[in-house]
């Protein structure tokens, strides 16, 4: 088309389909190819009569997914700033795709940045249940100094408390697993880790979401030999109360 050899150009759906294919298959040159397609969409859409190829919400979400796959959070951040200055408004899926970028990032402040993005989403009224879990996942897997770890744990606990106090959303097992990983990795002392683990365990029991994944993480966080003292219960010696797992998707009564 650019060379004048054909006069047919795909619409935005056609371009988005190509981007989605690159996002799914993750070839080694997928990032480079996706960026070329994205730039072409931007440039072509500025020409008279070609506005129908202008990048849309789906385009941006797919680009974020690609940047997340290749752990290029710095590029995703630049794109987000560009989008927010433009005319296209991101929807929940678009912002969640950016949160996915933070879950994959090597940035030691990714948890804090994810929490800040979630706050913005809440203000814009586009955050959903998945937004909270994605932000928690970003907090749960960081490597940083004591200050960064402390700030990230504070952010994770704030996100968690906001979710469990919500009238419109409920946590799931993944929520509790992500928070427990954050507690395990980011607590500044054994005493803090045990206190927070006990509080989380009690919450998880009340919500009926004590599943296999949660127990595995708790075994890693609190040794089996200490669980009776810390949690008031040995998760591995006797069967769990049915009420503690009644809301698990995989639980069969």
C-alpha positions as CSV (number, residue, x, y, z in Angstrom):
1,X,0.0,0.0,0.0
2,X,2.8,2.4,0.9
3,X,4.5,1.7,-2.4
4,X,1.4,2.2,-4.4
5,X,1.2,-1.4,-5.6
6,X,-2.2,-2.0,-4.0
7,X,-5.1,0.3,-3.1
8,X,-6.6,-1.9,-0.4
9,X,-5.8,-1.3,3.2
10,X,-7.0,-3.4,6.2
11,X,-9.2,-1.6,8.7
12,X,-8.3,-1.3,12.4
13,X,-9.7,-4.8,13.0
14,X,-7.3,-6.2,10.5
15,X,-4.3,-4.4,12.1
16,X,-5.5,-5.5,15.6
17,X,-5.7,-9.1,14.4
18,X,-2.1,-9.0,13.3
19,X,-1.1,-7.5,16.7
20,X,-3.1,-10.1,18.6
21,X,-1.3,-12.9,16.6
22,X,2.1,-11.5,17.6
23,X,1.0,-11.2,21.2
24,X,-0.2,-14.8,21.4
25,X,2.8,-16.5,19.7
26,X,5.6,-14.3,21.1
27,X,8.1,-14.9,18.3
28,X,11.6,-13.4,19.1
29,X,11.0,-10.5,16.8
30,X,7.3,-10.0,17.8
31,X,8.0,-6.8,19.7
32,X,9.8,-5.2,16.8
33,X,7.1,-6.3,14.3
34,X,4.3,-5.1,16.6
35,X,5.9,-1.7,17.0
36,X,6.2,-1.3,13.2
37,X,2.5,-2.1,12.8
38,X,1.6,0.3,15.6
39,X,3.6,3.1,14.1
40,X,2.1,2.4,10.6
41,X,-1.4,2.7,12.1
42,X,-0.6,6.0,13.7
43,X,1.0,7.4,10.6
44,X,-1.6,6.2,8.2
45,X,-4.5,7.4,10.3
46,X,-3.2,11.0,10.0
47,X,-3.8,10.9,6.2
48,X,-7.0,12.1,4.8
49,X,-9.6,9.4,4.5
50,X,-7.6,6.8,6.6
51,X,-8.9,7.6,10.1
52,X,-10.4,4.2,10.1
53,X,-7.0,2.6,10.9
54,X,-6.5,4.8,14.0
55,X,-5.3,2.8,17.0
56,X,-8.2,2.1,19.4
57,X,-8.6,0.7,22.9
58,X,-8.0,-2.9,21.7
59,X,-4.8,-1.8,19.9
60,X,-3.4,-0.2,23.1
61,X,-4.4,-3.2,25.2
62,X,-2.6,-5.6,22.8
63,X,0.5,-3.4,22.8
64,X,0.6,-3.5,26.6
65,X,0.3,-7.3,26.5
66,X,3.2,-7.5,24.2
67,X,5.3,-5.1,26.3
68,X,4.4,-7.2,29.3
69,X,5.4,-10.5,27.6
70,X,8.8,-9.0,26.7
71,X,9.2,-7.2,30.1
72,X,9.4,-3.7,28.6
73,X,7.7,-1.7,31.2
74,X,9.5,1.5,30.3
75,X,8.0,1.4,26.8
76,X,4.6,0.6,28.2
77,X,4.8,3.6,30.5
78,X,5.6,5.9,27.6
79,X,2.7,4.6,25.7
80,X,0.4,5.0,28.6
81,X,1.4,8.7,29.0
82,X,0.9,9.2,25.3
83,X,-2.6,7.6,25.4
84,X,-3.7,9.7,28.4
85,X,-2.8,12.9,26.5
86,X,-4.8,11.8,23.5
87,X,-8.5,11.4,22.5
88,X,-8.9,7.7,23.1
89,X,-9.9,6.8,26.7
90,X,-8.7,3.5,28.0
91,X,-11.3,1.1,29.4
92,X,-10.9,-1.5,32.2
93,X,-9.3,-4.0,29.9
94,X,-6.7,-1.5,28.7
95,X,-5.7,-0.4,32.2
96,X,-5.6,-4.0,33.4
97,X,-3.3,-4.8,30.5
98,X,-0.9,-2.1,31.8
99,X,-1.2,-3.7,35.3
100,X,-0.2,-7.0,33.6
101,X,2.9,-5.2,32.4
102,X,3.8,-4.4,36.1
103,X,3.4,-8.0,37.1
104,X,6.1,-9.0,34.6
105,X,8.4,-6.0,35.1
106,X,11.9,-6.0,36.7
107,X,11.4,-2.6,38.1
108,X,11.9,-2.8,41.9
109,X,9.1,-0.2,42.4
110,X,6.6,-2.0,40.2
111,X,4.3,-2.8,43.1
112,X,4.2,0.8,44.2
113,X,3.6,1.9,40.6
114,X,0.9,-0.7,40.1
115,X,-0.8,0.5,43.3
116,X,-0.7,4.1,42.0
117,X,-2.2,3.0,38.7
118,X,-5.0,1.1,40.6
119,X,-5.8,4.2,42.6
120,X,-6.2,6.2,39.3
121,X,-8.4,3.4,37.9
122,X,-10.6,3.6,41.0
123,X,-10.9,7.4,40.6
124,X,-11.9,6.9,37.0
125,X,-14.3,4.1,38.0
126,X,-12.8,1.6,35.7
127,X,-11.3,-0.8,38.2
128,X,-12.7,-4.3,38.6
129,X,-11.9,-7.4,40.7
130,X,-9.1,-8.4,38.3
131,X,-7.5,-5.0,38.7
132,X,-7.0,-5.6,42.4
133,X,-5.5,-9.1,41.9
134,X,-3.1,-7.9,39.2
135,X,-1.9,-5.0,41.4
136,X,-1.4,-7.5,44.3
137,X,0.6,-9.8,42.0
138,X,2.8,-6.9,41.1
139,X,3.5,-6.2,44.8
140,X,4.1,-9.9,45.6
141,X,7.1,-10.3,43.4
142,X,9.7,-7.6,43.8
143,X,13.3,-7.4,44.7
144,X,14.4,-4.1,46.4
145,X,16.0,-2.5,49.4
146,X,14.3,-2.5,52.8
147,X,12.5,0.8,52.2
148,X,11.1,-0.3,48.8
149,X,10.0,-3.7,50.3
150,X,8.3,-1.9,53.3
151,X,6.5,0.5,51.0
152,X,5.4,-2.2,48.7
153,X,4.1,-4.3,51.6
154,X,2.1,-1.3,52.8
155,X,0.7,-0.9,49.3
156,X,-0.3,-4.5,49.1
157,X,-2.1,-4.5,52.4
158,X,-3.9,-1.2,51.5
159,X,-5.0,-2.8,48.2
160,X,-6.1,-6.0,50.0
161,X,-8.1,-4.1,52.7
162,X,-9.8,-2.0,50.1
163,X,-10.9,-5.1,48.2
164,X,-12.2,-7.1,51.1
165,X,-14.2,-4.0,52.3
166,X,-15.8,-3.5,48.9
167,X,-19.5,-3.9,48.6
168,X,-19.3,-4.7,44.9
169,X,-16.3,-7.0,44.7
170,X,-15.1,-10.1,46.6
171,X,-11.6,-11.7,46.9
172,X,-10.8,-15.1,45.6
173,X,-8.2,-17.7,46.5
174,X,-5.6,-15.9,44.2
175,X,-6.2,-12.7,46.2
176,X,-5.1,-14.4,49.5
177,X,-2.2,-16.2,47.8
178,X,-0.8,-13.0,46.4
179,X,-1.1,-11.2,49.7
180,X,0.5,-14.1,51.5
181,X,3.5,-14.1,49.1
182,X,3.9,-10.4,49.7
183,X,3.8,-10.9,53.5
184,X,6.4,-13.8,53.2
185,X,8.8,-11.9,51.0
186,X,8.4,-8.3,52.3
187,X,7.9,-8.5,56.1
188,X,10.7,-6.8,57.9
189,X,10.8,-9.3,60.8
190,X,9.6,-12.7,61.8
191,X,7.1,-11.1,64.3
192,X,5.5,-9.0,61.5
193,X,5.3,-12.0,59.2
194,X,3.6,-14.1,61.8
195,X,1.2,-11.4,62.9
196,X,0.1,-10.6,59.3
197,X,-0.1,-14.3,58.4
198,X,-2.4,-15.0,61.3
199,X,-4.7,-12.0,60.3
200,X,-4.7,-13.2,56.7
201,X,-5.4,-16.8,57.6
202,X,-8.4,-15.7,59.8
203,X,-9.7,-13.6,56.9
204,X,-9.3,-16.4,54.4
205,X,-11.2,-18.8,56.7
206,X,-14.0,-16.4,57.1
207,X,-14.3,-16.0,53.3
208,X,-14.2,-19.8,52.8
209,X,-11.2,-19.7,50.5
210,X,-8.6,-21.8,52.2
211,X,-7.4,-23.9,49.2
212,X,-4.4,-26.0,48.2
213,X,-2.5,-23.0,46.8
214,X,-3.0,-21.0,50.0
215,X,-1.9,-23.9,52.2
216,X,1.2,-24.4,50.1
217,X,2.2,-20.8,50.5
218,X,1.4,-20.8,54.2
219,X,3.6,-23.8,54.7
220,X,6.4,-21.8,53.0
221,X,5.6,-18.7,55.1
222,X,5.0,-20.3,58.5
223,X,6.8,-23.7,59.1
224,X,4.5,-26.6,59.9
225,X,6.1,-26.8,63.3
226,X,5.1,-23.3,64.2
227,X,1.6,-23.2,62.7
228,X,-0.3,-24.4,65.8
229,X,1.3,-21.6,67.8
230,X,1.0,-18.9,65.2
231,X,-2.2,-19.8,63.5
232,X,-3.9,-21.8,66.2
233,X,-4.2,-24.6,63.7
234,X,-2.0,-27.2,62.0
235,X,-3.0,-27.1,58.3
236,X,-1.4,-30.4,57.5
237,X,-2.3,-32.7,60.4
238,X,-6.1,-32.7,60.3
239,X,-8.8,-32.1,57.7
240,X,-9.9,-28.5,57.1
241,X,-13.2,-27.2,58.3
242,X,-15.7,-27.3,55.4
243,X,-16.6,-23.7,56.1
244,X,-13.0,-22.7,55.4
245,X,-13.2,-23.9,51.8
246,X,-16.9,-23.5,50.9
247,X,-16.3,-20.7,48.4
248,X,-13.5,-22.3,46.4
249,X,-14.4,-22.7,42.8
250,X,-12.9,-26.2,42.8
251,X,-14.5,-27.3,46.1
252,X,-17.2,-30.0,45.8
253,X,-19.4,-30.6,48.9
